[in-house]
Amino acid sequence: MKVLEKLMLVLCVFLLLGTGPAMALDFGVNITIPDNNNSSSHDWYGNREDQEVEPGMVHTQVWDLEGFFLKGATLSVVGGYNFRTGQDGYKAGDIFIDVDGGAQYGDIHGTGVNGNTIVNDTFGYDYVLDLDFCTNSTNNTYNYKVYSLKGININPTTKTAYYTENYGSNPWIYVDGGTFIKSGTFTFMSELTNAQTGFFGGSHYAMTGFDLSFLPNLDFIVHTTMGCGNDNLMGQNPVPEPATMLLLGTGLMGLAGIGRKKLFKK
């Protein structure tokens, strides 16, 4: 009976912690959430973010934004997409943060003319990490600035993703009009493996070292995309609990308890 109890407890822990591959690089907790813009038209899409882009878009590793991670107050981003050089002329976007629940997923398909258009719209986000890859770096360390996008007498502007059909991936980058909060540095990492990141695809990149201690609390939604909007990466902290897994884990723990009681009765 003791062996059965131990087996059940191990299984509970396994279910609650998840079944994904472990990563060698310690970026912290994976806070990635599916953007729910899934499609049944291709088996590469699913209720996940690794090996998935937006429906109808180019589904290869070089366009795949894979995950947000949080360690303490330090944010990291991982993807098959090269954040530093971009891809086919489409550059990496800034990182937008919502702390009051105002950010909403847009429609998958929008209307209008294609183009990276400047708009007076923050799409519900409250802060932005404005990334700077323009300055040459000898140690893969780059700068970013934090701006608040909410407040009296400010009128921030952002730039949209190029393809209107990817309206749900907006915003792409911060343009102007926010309130400056602080500066910081982040590290760019390249040539990462599946084993190092815990993702599939064989080729990965990461940006790490974003300090979120300026936030009023660590209850937030975070977003980034690239210039074309090919992939919309979303994260949420705290991570929503998978209710099904919790119920299953609780049930197995209950079975282990029943077995313990029977053992004591004997």
N, C-alpha and C positions, 0 to 999 in steps of 0.2 A: 504493500500500500504506500509506503514512503516513497518508493521509486515513482509510482504513479502521481503522487502529489507533486514531487519535484518536477516531473515532466510537464504537468499542467501549468505550474508556475512559470517555468521557462517559456512555455508556449505563450502565456499571457504577456510576458515581457516582450517577447518577439513581436507579437501583434501590436502592442501599444507603441513600440519604438519604430515600427515600420519594417518593410521588407526590401527597401532599396539598397543598392550597394553602398558600402561605407567608403568614405573618402579619406585619403591620407593627409591632405592639407586641412588644417583646422580653421575653417572660416566661421564656425559656430553653428547655430541652428538654421536649417533650411526653412525659410518663411515664405517660399514661393506658393502662390495660389493659382489655379487654372483661371484663365480669363473668360471661360465659358463660351468663347467663340469657336466651338468645335464643329467638325464636319464629318459626315459619314462617307464622303466622296473618295477618300483615300485612307488607307490603313496607317499612314504616317501620322494622322491626326488622332487625338484621343483626349481623355480627361486628364491631361498632364501638360507640362511645358517642355520637358526634354524631348527632343525629336518631334517638335511641333512648331509650326508657324501659323499665321492667320489663314483661314480657309481661302483657297484659290491662289495663294501666294507660292513663291518658289520654295520647295521643301527640301533644302539641302543643309548640311551641317554649317556651312559658312554664313547662313542667315539665322541660325538657331540661337535665340536668347534663352538660356537654360535655368538660371536660378538666382534668387536673392538669398543672402545669408546674414545673420545677425549674431555677433559675439559681444555680449555686454551692450555697449552703445556703438559698436563699430559695424558698419554695413559693408558688404562685399557683393559683387555681381560677377556671375560666371556665364560664359557662352561660347558657342562654336564660332560666333561672329568676332572679328578682330576689332575691338573697341578703339584701338589706336589708329589704325590705317583706314578703317571702314571697308566697304566692299562695293566695287563697281561705281565708285564716286559717291556712294551714300554713307555719310558719316554717322558716328554714334551720337545719340541724343543725350540730353541732360537727365538728371534724376529728380523726379517730382515726388513730393510727399504731401499726403493729406492727413490731417489730425482731427478733423471734426466730422468726418463722414460725408463730406460734400462731393467727393470725386465720384463720378459715375462712368460706367462703361458706355461709350458711344455706340451708335449703330455700326454694324459691320460695314455696310455700304453707305457712302455719303453721296451728295450731288455737287455739281459745280465743275470747275476747271481744275485739272491737275496742276500741282505746283506747291512748293514750300512757301506758304502764304503767311504773312504776319497778321495776327488777329488779336483783338482786345478780349481775350478769353483765356482763363487759367484752367478751364475744364474741371473746376472744383478743387484744385490743389492749393495748398497753403504755403508751401516752401519749395525751393528748387536748389539743387546743387549744380551750379553752373561750371561744367568741366572745361578745362583748358589743356588741350593736347598740342597747341601751337608752339609752345616753348620747348626748345630742344632739351632733352634730358639724357644724361650719361648713366644714370642709375635707375632708369624707368620710374622715376618719381615725378609726378605732375601736380599742378595746382588746381584748386577749385574754390569757388566763392559761394557762400550761402546767402540767399535773398528770401525775404518774406514777401509773399504775394497777396497778403491781405492787410487791410488797414485803411484808415481815413486819409483821403486826399492822395491816394496812389492809384495809378492806372497801368498795371503791368501788361505787357504784351508777350505773346509766345508765337512760335512758328509751327505750322502744322506739317504733318507727314506729306510726302509728295503726292501719293495716290489717294484720290477722294474715296475710293472704295475701301480704303483703310482708315476711315474716319474714326473708328473705335480705338485706333492706336495713338490718337492725339493726347497730349501735345508732344512735339518732337524736341524743340529746344526753347530755352528762355531767351528773350530778346532785350527787354528794357522795362524800366518803370517800377521795379520792386524796391524794397528797403534792404540795404546791405546789412548783414548780421556779422559775418566772420569769414576768414579765409582758412584754408587747410590744404593738406597735400594727400595724395593717394598714390598707390603703387600699381603699376601695370605689370601683369604676368602673362607670359606666352609659352607656347609649346608644352601645355599641360596635358596629362594623360587621363584616360578614363579612371584609372586607379587613384589618381591624385584628386580628382574632382567628384567622383561618384556618378558621373553622367556618361552617356553613350555618344559615339561619334568619332572618337579617336584623336580629336584635335580640339583644344580648348584654350580660352583666354580668360583672364580675370582682372577686375579692378577691386582693390581692397584698401581699407584704411579710412573710410568716410566716417567722421566722428559726428554722431547724432545727439550728443549730449546737450545741444542747444534747444532741442525739442522740449515742450512743456511736460511731456511724458512719452513713453515708448509704445503708445497705442496709436498705430498709424497704418496707412496704406502707401505703398511706394510703387513707382512706375518708371519705365524707360522704354524707348524704342529707337529705331534707326531712321535715317532720313526718308526712306521710302515707306516706313510703317509696316514692313514685311512681317515683323513679329512684335507682339505687345507683351512685355514682361511685367507681371504684377506680383507684389508681395504684400503680406499682411502680418503685423505683429500686435497682439499675440496671435499665434497660429490657431485658426479654428480647429476645435477638437473633432476628429472623425467619430461621430456618434455611434456608428455601427461597430467600429473596432472597440469602443469603450464598453458597449453592451456585451459584445462577445467576450471580451476580457473579463468583465464582471461575472458573466455566467460560468466561465471556466474556473474562476476563483471560488465561486459558490460550490462547484462540483468538488474542488479540492477540499473545501471545508466539510462537506458531507462525508467524504472519505475519512477525514480526520476524526469526525465524531464516531463513525462506525468503528474505527480502530480503537478508540478509547472505551467504547461499550464492551468490546471483547475483553 
